[in-house]
Amino acid sequence: MLDEAILERRLATIEQEVANLKRTSETNSLSGNWLDKLIGSISDKSAFQEALEYGREFRQADKPNDEGCEQA
């Protein structure tokens, strides 16, 4: 079993990493609109359009098919 000193060091490391993640998360959330960061980041318009179409088809495939269902 691990001794107490090793556990204390590991716990201190984890606490430091959590603090760093919190600080990074807060900084990112305060930096403005996420869309402003995204605009202009896509250089291949045809690939982007293809990805949009793929996403649309994927969402449509997930919707229930109303054909064959009779309404009362």
Secondary structure, DSSP 4 states (H G I P E B T S, - for coil): ---HHHHHHHHHHHHHHHHHHHHHHHHHHHS--HHHHHTT----HHHHHHHHHHHHHHHHHHSPP-TTPPP-
